[in-house]
Structure formats: structure tokens, C-alpha cells
């Protein structure tokens, strides 16, 4: 099977295999289904192959659904051995490092255990899997596709651990790309803006924030004021409910392109950092109202950088929420 590409030449799926991590739900699950339909042999790593998307993937043609926790060397070695035994005449063409988690709140409120878990899965998991499969990719002159995030370019308060891991993935990919050029191996990052997946479910995120708050000691709770937790939950939930794009096909399309394009770009950034559209879906001239006590900032043409600048300049608590096209940012009582 050969694909048409208006932007450039694309490869054939014949005799090509792809390994994808984090296929239980979300991006990993969807790209596994997409590539299966395109004729690729797909090795889908799942935390729980007998739950969630794992059961559906098992029923698809060309798909091998495998137990794979990227924080466990033994799981990675098992998958490596399994792939070597089951490739047949195929070659491993691409590895998509998609597995990731987001746990935590503001740094002082998040336990070291949770911060280490995020780094271990998101960053070290990506490195572990990459190192294990580089010999196969050198042979095929294939590609490594690392799922980072817009959070790797824009760090928001409350997402420091997650953003740190994603920034590091981008840096890792940029350096590895230079090292792999001599072997003809492409290294690509996918850096989505905010899309609605199980990782970003507003209710789950709000529940997790509350749990983290309940675990901090009394001195920290006192310092952050009694209303902080409620505002943190509200603002976090508001962000995820209002800004998240439900159309994850925008991400799946670029993931597919990264696999099948003969010369993929170094970075894909699906989604727009646009917080308001008119009724026809067109981007509108947008105003941002930032209220901190009696101070107010209003601007238009808001970009990621300007949002970040306002957050830091005005010491705002968390994230923008949308009301009638106006982006409003709240701050804690302690900062008013």
C-alpha cells in the first residue's frame, strides 16, 4: 500500500512495523488503530492489555497488544525480544514514544514521589525505549517519534513537573537527532497543544488536585490560605473544560504523517493556542482581562508567550478560563 502526499513523498507500509507505547487510551490507542488500517504491523504497548483499548486493539488485524510499562526495564526487554521473534520479513520502521502521565500541582504541594514518577515515565521511559530499539532503527533507517507537548515550550504554574519532563524530551530529541543523522535515522517530536484525553479529564484532574492538597502539611496549607485549594480546583477544572480541543484527529494526523512521510519535519505542533473562536469556527480578535485585586490588564491577540508573561508579571494563581470570549485569570487572596 502506497500513500499519496501533497506535501512530499511518502513511504510504503509494506514490510514495515511500528512500536507505539501508551496505547491503552488517547493518542496511542487512536494512532495504533490508524496505522493498522494503513497496513503497518503494529506492536502496541499497553499498561493493561486486557482492559480499556487493549481488548479492542487485540481484535484488529496486524496488531500485537503487549504488556509494557516504560518505567520497567523487564517490560521493555520482553517487548524487544517479542518484536525480534515476530517481525518475520518486516523491519521496525518507527518507534512512537507516546506513554506519559501528568501528576502533581504546584511544586511545594507535590510530593517528591509524584515528581519522580512523572520524570521516570515521561522522560526516562522515552530514553529507555529509545535506547533499546536504536539498533533496529539503525538497520531500517527509520525514525523515532517522541510525543512531547506544548507544555515543553510553555511552562504554566501547577504543571512544572510535567513541563520539565516534556522540555527535557524536546532537548533529548534535538540532541539525538544530530547523533542519528549519520545513520539516516530521523528523530521527530510531536508537541500538541491542549487536547481532551483521559489524561486531561477535568473531573479526574480536579479530584487529583484535591487529593494532593489534602496530603500537604498544615504549615503549607496555612501559607497558601484556606481558600487556595478551592480556587486551584476551580481554575484547573475551568482550564481543562474550556480550552481543551476534543478533536484529537489533529494530533493523530500529524503522528501518521511522522510515520509515513519520507522526510518528516523535526517538530509537529498540532492545535492552535487560540482561546476563542466565533460561531463559524474562525479565530476572533480576542481580549484578555487579567484581574488581580484592583489591577486589571486587558489585551488582544493573545499568544502563549503573552499569557505566560501576564501570569508571571501579575502573580496570577493558575490558568485562563473563558466567559463570552473574555479570558479571565484569577489570583489567590494572598496576592491581592
C-alpha positions in Angstrom: 0.0 0.0 0.0 1.4 3.4 -1.0 0.1 6.7 0.2 -0.5 10.0 -1.7 1.1 13.1 -0.1 0.5 16.6 -1.4 3.4 17.8 0.7 6.1 15.3 -0.3 7.0 11.7 -1.0 5.7 9.0 1.4 6.9 5.5 2.2 5.0 2.3 1.7 3.7 0.3 4.7 4.7 -3.0 3.1 7.0 -4.9 5.4 7.1 -2.2 7.9 6.4 -2.4 11.6 5.8 0.3 14.2 6.1 0.2 18.0 3.8 2.5 20.0 3.8 3.0 23.8 0.9 4.1 25.9 -1.9 2.5 23.7 -4.5 2.0 26.4 -6.3 5.2 25.6 -5.9 8.5 23.9 -3.3 9.3 21.2 -1.6 5.9 21.4 -4.8 3.9 21.0 -6.0 6.0 18.1 -2.7 6.0 16.2 -2.4 2.2 16.6 -5.9 1.8 15.0 -5.0 4.2 12.2 -1.7 2.5 11.3 -3.3 -0.9 11.5 -5.8 0.2 8.8 -2.9 1.6 6.7 -1.3 -1.8 6.6 1.5 -1.5 9.1 2.4 -4.2 11.5 1.7 -2.6 14.9 3.2 -3.5 18.3 1.0 -1.7 20.8 2.4 -1.3 24.3 -0.3 -1.1 27.0 -0.2 -0.9 30.8 -3.3 -3.2 30.8 -3.7 -5.2 27.6 -6.9 -6.8 28.9 -8.6 -3.5 29.8 -9.5 -0.2 28.1 -8.3 -0.1 24.5 -6.1 -3.2 24.8 -9.0 -5.5 24.2 -10.1 -3.7 21.1 -6.6 -3.5 19.7 -6.2 -7.2 20.1 -9.0 -7.8 17.7 -7.6 -5.7 14.9 -5.5 -7.0 12.0 -1.7 -6.6 12.2 -1.8 -5.6 15.9 0.2 -7.2 18.7 -1.0 -5.9 22.0 1.7 -6.2 24.7 2.2 -5.5 28.4 4.5 -2.6 28.6 5.3 -0.3 31.5 8.0 2.1 30.2 9.4 2.5 33.7 10.2 -1.2 33.9 13.3 -2.4 32.1 12.0 -6.0 32.2 8.8 -5.0 30.3 10.9 -3.2 27.7 13.2 -6.2 27.3 10.2 -8.5 26.9 8.8 -6.3 24.1 12.2 -6.1 22.4 12.5 -9.9 22.4 8.9 -10.4 21.3 9.3 -8.0 18.4 12.6 -9.6 17.3 10.8 -13.0 17.2 7.6 -11.8 15.5 8.9 -9.3 12.9 9.2 -12.0 10.2 10.2 -10.3 7.0 9.2 -6.9 8.3 11.6 -4.2 9.6 11.0 -2.0 12.6 10.4 1.3 10.9 9.3 3.6 13.7 9.0 3.9 17.5 6.4 6.2 18.8 7.2 7.1 22.4 3.7 8.2 23.5 3.4 6.9 27.1 3.0 9.7 29.6 1.4 10.8 32.8 0.6 14.1 34.5 0.6 14.1 38.3 1.1 17.0 40.5 0.2 20.5 41.4 2.4 23.4 42.4 5.9 22.3 43.3 5.6 22.9 47.1 2.4 20.9 47.2 3.5 18.0 45.1 5.4 15.1 46.8 8.9 14.2 45.5 7.5 10.7 44.9 5.0 12.1 42.4 7.6 14.4 40.7 10.0 11.5 40.3 7.2 9.3 38.9 6.4 11.9 36.2 10.1 12.2 35.2 10.5 8.4 35.3 7.6 7.7 33.0 7.7 10.7 30.6 11.4 11.3 30.2 13.3 8.3 31.4 10.7 6.0 29.9 11.2 7.7 26.5 15.0 7.3 26.8 14.8 3.6 27.9 12.6 2.6 25.0 14.7 4.6 22.5 18.0 3.1 23.6 16.5 -0.4 23.5 15.3 -0.1 19.9 18.0 2.1 18.3 19.9 -0.9 16.8 16.7 -2.0 15.0 16.1 1.6 13.7 19.6 2.0 12.5 19.2 -1.1 10.4 15.9 0.2 8.9 17.0 3.8 8.7 13.6 4.5 10.3 12.5 7.1 12.8 11.9 7.9 16.5 8.8 9.9 17.2 8.7 11.3 20.7 5.4 12.8 21.9 6.3 15.9 23.9 3.8 18.8 24.4 3.3 22.5 24.0 3.9 22.4 27.8 7.5 21.7 26.8 7.7 25.2 25.3 5.3 27.0 27.7 5.5 26.3 31.4 2.4 27.1 33.5 2.2 27.1 37.3 0.8 23.8 38.5 2.4 21.9 35.7 6.1 22.3 36.5 7.0 18.6 36.8 5.1 17.7 33.6 6.6 20.7 31.7 10.0 19.8 32.9 9.7 16.3 31.6 8.4 17.5 28.2 11.1 20.2 27.8 13.6 17.5 28.5 12.1 15.2 25.9 12.4 18.0 23.3 16.1 18.6 24.3 16.8 14.9 24.2 15.2 14.6 20.8 17.1 17.6 19.4 20.4 16.2 20.5 19.6 12.6 19.5 18.6 13.9 16.0 22.2 15.2 15.5 23.7 11.9 16.7 21.5 9.8 14.5 21.9 11.8 11.2 25.0 9.7 10.3 22.8 6.6 10.4 19.9 8.1 8.4 17.5 7.8 11.4 15.0 10.7 11.7 14.0 12.0 15.2 10.8 13.9 15.4 8.8 15.5 18.2 5.0 15.8 18.4 4.1 18.8 20.5 0.3 19.0 20.9 -1.5 22.0 22.4 -4.3 21.1 24.8 -6.4 18.2 23.6 -9.0 16.3 25.6 -7.9 12.8 26.5 -8.2 10.7 29.7 -5.0 12.4 30.9 -6.8 15.8 30.8 -10.2 14.8 32.0 -11.4 17.8 34.1 -13.1 15.8 36.8 -10.1 13.5 37.3 -7.7 16.4 37.3 -9.8 18.3 39.9 -10.0 15.2 42.1 -6.3 14.6 41.9 -5.6 18.3 42.8 -7.8 17.9 45.9 -6.0 14.7 46.9 -2.6 16.4 46.6 -3.8 19.3 48.7 -5.1 17.0 51.5 -1.7 15.4 51.8 0.3 18.6 52.4 1.3 19.6 55.9 -0.6 22.2 57.9 2.2 24.8 57.7 2.0 24.8 53.9 -1.8 24.9 54.0 -1.6 27.9 56.2 0.8 29.7 54.0 -1.3 29.1 50.9 -4.5 30.4 52.6 -7.7 28.4 53.3 -9.3 29.2 50.0 -6.4 28.2 47.9 -7.4 24.6 47.3 -10.9 25.6 46.2 -9.6 28.2 43.7 -6.9 25.8 42.4 -9.6 23.2 41.7 -11.9 25.6 40.1 -9.3 27.3 37.9 -7.7 24.0 36.9 -11.1 22.4 36.1 -12.1 25.6 34.2 -9.0 25.4 32.0 -9.4 21.8 31.1 -13.1 22.2 30.5 -12.9 25.3 28.3 -9.6 25.2 26.5 -9.2 21.5 25.6 -9.8 20.6 22.0 -11.9 17.4 21.7 -10.8 16.7 18.2 -7.7 14.6 18.7 -7.6 13.7 15.0 -5.5 16.8 14.6 -2.8 15.0 16.6 -3.3 11.6 15.1 -3.0 13.1 11.6 0.5 14.5 12.3 1.5 11.3 14.1 0.6 9.4 11.0 2.5 11.9 8.8 5.6 11.5 11.0 5.5 7.8 10.3 4.8 7.8 6.6 6.5 11.0 5.4 9.8 10.2 3.7 11.3 13.4 5.2 9.3 14.4 8.2 9.8 17.8 9.8 11.7 17.9 13.1 8.7 19.2 15.1 5.0 18.9 14.7 2.8 21.3 16.7 -0.9 20.3 16.2 -3.5 22.6 17.6 -3.6 26.4 17.9 -3.0 28.4 21.0 -6.3 30.2 20.4 -8.7 30.5 23.3 -11.7 31.9 21.4 -13.4 31.3 18.1 -16.5 32.8 16.6 -19.7 30.9 15.8 -18.2 29.9 12.4 -15.1 28.5 13.9 -12.9 31.4 12.7 -10.3 32.8 15.0 -11.5 36.0 16.6 -9.7 39.1 17.8 -9.5 38.1 21.5 -9.3 40.1 24.6 -7.8 39.0 27.9 -8.8 40.5 31.2 -6.4 39.8 34.0 -7.8 40.9 37.4 -5.5 41.0 40.4 -7.1 42.8 43.2 -7.9 46.3 41.7 -5.4 45.9 38.9 -6.7 44.8 35.5 -4.8 44.0 32.3 -6.7 43.8 29.0 -5.1 42.9 25.7 -5.9 41.4 22.3 -4.1 39.0 20.0 -3.1 36.8 23.0 -0.3 34.3 22.4 1.2 31.6 24.6 4.1 33.9 25.4 1.8 36.8 26.4 -0.3 34.6 28.6 2.8 33.3 30.3 4.1 36.9 30.7 0.8 38.0 32.3 0.7 35.1 34.6 4.2 35.8 35.9 4.0 39.6 35.8 0.8 39.7 37.8 1.5 36.8 40.1 -1.7 35.0 39.0 -2.8 31.8 40.6 -3.4 29.4 37.7 -5.0 29.4 34.3 -7.3 31.3 32.0 -11.0 30.4 31.9 -13.3 31.6 29.2 -16.5 33.6 29.5 -18.1 35.2 26.5 -14.8 35.4 24.7 -13.1 37.1 27.6 -10.2 35.3 29.1 -10.1 35.9 32.9 -7.3 34.9 35.2 -7.7 34.8 38.9 -5.2 35.2 41.7 -5.2 33.9 45.3 -6.4 36.2 48.1 -2.8 36.3 49.4 -1.6 38.0 46.3 -4.4 40.6 46.0 
